[in-house]
Amino acid sequence: MIFYFSATGNSLYAAKRFSDTPVSIPQIMRGTERQFSDDAIGIVCPVYAGEPPKMVKRFLRESSFQADYFYFVLTYGFDQTDAPEFTAKLAAEAGVHVDYIASIQMVDNYLPVFDMDEQMSMNKHVEEQLSAAVRAVSRRERGIPEATEEGRKLHAQVAAMNREQPAFNDGSQITVLEGCVGCGVCRSVCPVGNFYLEGGKARRKQTTCEFCLACAQNCPQKAIGLSMADKNPKARYRNPHISLQEIIDANRNS
């Protein structure tokens, strides 16, 4: 049993390496079933500022898991910081014992800092990393990478920055631009249902969100931008192995 959270398809692509039928966490969170049992249970999700997405944290807190083997696969772009160690502690606080965590470096989708064209041009050896993680899980290997002091410090620094300037990570800088044609893709891919259409244009229900950037990255018109910083407004990313429809199916609210 594999659960995943994915905005640009990286974590969905990774999840599909472990199961032909991974289960969307946003879809689970819209239902009432929170009890899961299997020989092995895994969660695949991105790392945002050193931590799992807020929805994944809620999923851990609000669910009951029965498994002989529980693991995480964390996808990240620039630096994993102390994310494996932090995630294991987070799970323990929710009553979940984690046996194994793998970190997979992929394209970083954080638009304020990274140019998607540059990110896509890098060879991060994704397939080799995923193959190694699949082998480890199939062998029921155990182990959680111990963080370096540098990784812990970087996580702490980013967390402090986000407290002082929350707009860098709370989604409040997401802006619908003039180029919006009201296609509704943003509404379909947003895992928290934050978009609606009014007067032929996309609008947001709340100013803050997961800041997963599914809306901006998947907008066909590149008509969703960032008011504070957007490294390359002309470049957007979705995992080349994952279709827009798969992102919609994962995150759609209706």
C-alpha positions as CSV (number, residue, x, y, z in Angstrom):
1,M,0.0,0.0,0.0
2,I,1.5,3.3,-1.2
3,F,0.2,6.8,-0.5
4,Y,1.5,9.9,-2.2
5,F,1.2,13.7,-2.4
6,S,2.3,15.2,-5.6
7,A,2.0,18.7,-7.2
8,T,4.3,18.4,-10.2
9,G,4.4,14.7,-10.6
10,N,7.8,13.9,-9.1
11,S,6.4,12.1,-6.1
12,L,3.7,10.3,-8.2
13,Y,6.4,9.1,-10.6
14,A,8.4,7.8,-7.6
15,A,5.3,6.2,-6.1
16,K,4.6,4.3,-9.3
17,R,7.9,2.6,-9.0
18,F,6.7,1.0,-5.8
19,S,3.1,0.2,-6.8
20,D,0.9,0.2,-9.9
21,T,-1.9,1.6,-7.8
22,P,-0.6,4.3,-5.5
23,V,-3.2,6.1,-3.5
24,S,-3.6,9.9,-3.5
25,I,-3.4,11.5,0.0
26,P,-5.5,14.5,-1.0
27,Q,-8.3,12.1,-2.1
28,I,-8.0,10.1,1.1
29,M,-8.2,13.3,3.1
30,R,-11.6,14.2,1.5
31,G,-13.1,10.9,2.7
32,T,-13.6,9.5,6.1
33,E,-11.6,6.2,6.0
34,R,-8.5,6.6,8.1
35,Q,-7.6,3.0,9.0
36,F,-5.1,1.2,6.9
37,S,-3.6,-2.3,7.2
38,D,-1.0,-4.1,5.0
39,D,2.2,-6.0,5.2
40,A,4.1,-2.9,4.1
41,I,2.9,0.7,3.9
42,G,4.8,3.5,2.3
43,I,4.3,7.3,1.9
44,V,5.9,9.2,-1.0
45,C,5.9,13.0,-0.7
46,P,8.0,16.0,-1.4
47,V,10.1,17.9,1.1
48,Y,9.0,21.6,1.5
49,A,11.5,23.7,3.4
50,G,12.9,20.6,5.2
51,E,9.5,19.1,6.1
52,P,6.7,17.0,4.5
53,P,3.7,19.0,3.2
54,K,1.1,20.1,5.8
55,M,-1.5,17.7,4.4
56,V,0.9,14.8,4.8
57,K,1.4,15.7,8.4
58,R,-2.3,15.8,8.9
59,F,-2.6,12.4,7.2
60,L,-0.1,11.0,9.7
61,R,-1.9,12.4,12.7
62,E,-5.4,11.5,11.7
63,S,-4.8,8.0,10.4
64,S,-4.2,4.6,11.9
65,F,-1.7,2.3,10.3
66,Q,-1.1,-1.4,10.8
67,A,2.0,-2.7,9.0
68,D,5.0,-4.9,9.6
69,Y,7.1,-2.5,7.6
70,F,6.5,1.3,7.2
71,Y,8.6,3.5,5.0
72,F,8.9,6.9,3.5
73,V,10.3,8.1,0.1
74,L,11.0,11.8,0.3
75,T,11.6,13.7,-3.0
76,Y,13.6,16.9,-2.8
77,G,15.4,19.2,-5.2
78,F,18.3,21.1,-3.7
79,D,19.2,19.9,-0.2
80,Q,17.4,17.2,1.9
81,T,18.5,19.0,5.1
82,D,17.5,16.8,8.0
83,A,14.2,15.9,6.4
84,P,14.5,12.1,6.9
85,E,15.3,12.5,10.6
86,F,12.6,15.1,11.1
87,T,10.0,13.0,9.3
88,A,10.8,10.0,11.4
89,K,10.3,12.0,14.6
90,L,7.1,13.5,13.2
91,A,5.8,10.1,12.5
92,A,6.8,8.8,16.0
93,E,4.8,11.7,17.5
94,A,1.8,10.4,15.6
95,G,2.3,6.9,16.8
96,V,3.9,5.6,13.7
97,H,7.2,3.7,13.7
98,V,9.2,4.3,10.5
99,D,11.5,1.4,9.5
100,Y,13.1,3.0,6.4
101,I,13.4,6.4,4.7
102,A,14.9,7.1,1.2
103,S,15.6,10.6,-0.2
104,I,15.4,11.0,-3.9
105,Q,16.8,14.2,-5.5
106,M,14.7,15.4,-8.4
107,V,13.8,18.7,-10.1
108,D,13.3,21.4,-7.5
109,N,10.0,23.1,-8.2
110,Y,10.4,26.1,-5.8
111,L,9.9,28.9,-8.2
112,P,11.1,31.8,-6.1
113,V,14.7,30.4,-6.2
114,F,15.0,27.9,-9.0
115,D,14.8,28.3,-12.8
116,M,12.9,25.3,-14.1
117,D,14.8,25.3,-17.4
118,E,18.1,25.0,-15.4
119,Q,16.7,22.4,-13.1
120,M,15.5,20.3,-16.1
121,S,18.9,20.5,-17.7
122,M,20.6,18.8,-14.7
123,N,21.2,15.1,-14.5
124,K,20.3,14.2,-11.0
125,H,20.5,10.4,-11.7
126,V,16.9,9.9,-10.6
127,E,16.5,6.4,-12.1
128,E,19.5,5.1,-10.2
129,Q,18.3,6.6,-6.9
130,L,14.8,5.1,-7.4
131,S,16.1,1.7,-8.4
132,A,18.2,1.6,-5.2
133,A,15.2,2.6,-3.1
134,V,13.0,0.0,-4.7
135,R,15.6,-2.7,-4.0
136,A,15.9,-1.6,-0.4
137,V,12.2,-1.7,0.2
138,S,11.9,-5.1,-1.5
139,R,14.5,-6.4,0.8
140,R,12.8,-4.8,3.8
141,E,15.9,-2.9,4.7
142,R,15.8,-0.7,7.8
143,G,17.5,2.6,8.4
144,I,16.9,6.3,8.6
145,P,19.7,8.6,7.4
146,E,21.2,10.6,10.3
147,A,21.3,14.3,9.5
148,T,24.4,16.3,9.4
149,E,24.8,19.3,11.6
150,E,24.8,21.4,8.4
151,G,21.5,19.9,7.4
152,R,19.9,20.6,10.8
153,K,21.2,24.2,10.7
154,L,19.8,24.7,7.2
155,H,16.4,23.5,8.2
156,A,16.4,25.7,11.2
157,Q,17.5,28.7,9.2
158,V,14.8,28.2,6.6
159,A,12.2,27.7,9.3
160,A,13.2,30.9,11.0
161,M,13.1,32.8,7.7
162,N,9.6,31.5,7.0
163,R,8.5,32.6,10.4
164,E,9.9,36.1,9.8
165,Q,8.7,36.3,6.2
166,P,5.9,33.8,5.9
167,A,5.0,34.8,2.3
168,F,8.1,32.9,1.1
169,N,6.4,29.7,2.0
170,D,2.7,30.2,2.8
171,G,1.4,30.7,-0.7
172,S,0.3,34.3,-0.2
173,Q,2.5,35.5,-3.0
174,I,0.7,33.4,-5.6
175,T,-0.9,35.7,-8.1
176,V,-3.3,35.2,-11.0
177,L,-2.0,37.2,-14.0
178,E,-3.7,38.9,-16.9
179,G,-3.0,36.0,-19.2
180,C,-5.6,33.8,-17.3
181,V,-8.2,32.5,-19.8
182,G,-10.3,30.8,-17.2
183,C,-9.5,27.2,-18.3
184,G,-9.9,25.9,-14.7
185,V,-6.7,23.8,-14.6
186,C,-5.6,25.5,-11.4
187,R,-8.9,24.6,-9.8
188,S,-8.5,20.9,-10.9
189,V,-4.8,20.5,-9.7
190,C,-5.0,22.3,-6.4
191,P,-4.9,19.7,-3.6
192,V,-6.6,22.0,-1.1
193,G,-9.4,23.3,-3.5
194,N,-8.2,26.8,-3.2
195,F,-9.3,28.0,-6.7
196,Y,-12.6,28.9,-8.3
197,L,-13.7,30.7,-11.5
198,E,-15.4,34.1,-11.5
199,G,-16.0,36.3,-14.5
200,G,-13.9,34.0,-16.7
201,K,-10.9,34.3,-14.4
202,A,-9.3,32.1,-11.7
203,R,-9.7,33.4,-8.2
204,R,-8.4,32.1,-4.8
205,K,-10.6,31.4,-1.8
206,Q,-7.8,32.0,0.7
207,T,-4.4,33.8,0.4
208,T,-2.5,31.0,2.0
209,C,-2.1,27.3,1.1
210,E,0.3,24.4,0.9
211,F,2.5,26.4,-1.5
212,C,3.0,23.2,-3.5
213,L,2.8,25.3,-6.7
214,A,0.7,22.8,-8.6
215,C,-1.3,25.8,-9.8
216,A,1.6,27.7,-11.2
217,Q,3.5,24.8,-12.6
218,N,0.6,23.2,-14.4
219,C,-1.1,26.4,-15.8
220,P,-1.1,26.0,-19.6
221,Q,-0.9,29.8,-20.0
222,K,1.8,30.4,-17.4
223,A,-0.8,32.8,-16.0
224,I,-0.1,32.1,-12.3
225,G,3.0,33.8,-11.0
226,L,4.6,34.9,-7.8
227,S,4.4,38.5,-6.6
228,M,7.7,38.5,-4.6
229,A,10.0,36.4,-6.6
230,D,9.8,34.2,-9.7
231,K,13.1,33.0,-10.9
232,N,12.0,32.4,-14.5
233,P,8.3,33.2,-15.1
234,K,8.5,31.7,-18.6
235,A,9.6,28.3,-17.4
236,R,7.3,25.8,-15.6
237,Y,7.7,22.1,-14.8
238,R,5.8,18.9,-14.7
239,N,7.5,15.5,-14.5
240,P,7.8,14.3,-18.1
241,H,6.5,10.8,-17.2
242,I,3.3,12.2,-15.6
243,S,0.4,13.6,-17.5
244,L,-1.7,16.6,-16.5
245,Q,-4.7,14.3,-16.2
246,E,-2.8,12.2,-13.6
247,I,-2.2,15.4,-11.5
248,I,-5.9,16.3,-11.9
249,D,-7.0,12.8,-10.8
250,A,-4.7,13.0,-7.8
251,N,-5.8,16.4,-6.6
252,R,-9.2,17.2,-8.0
253,N,-11.8,18.3,-5.4
254,S,-14.9,17.1,-7.2
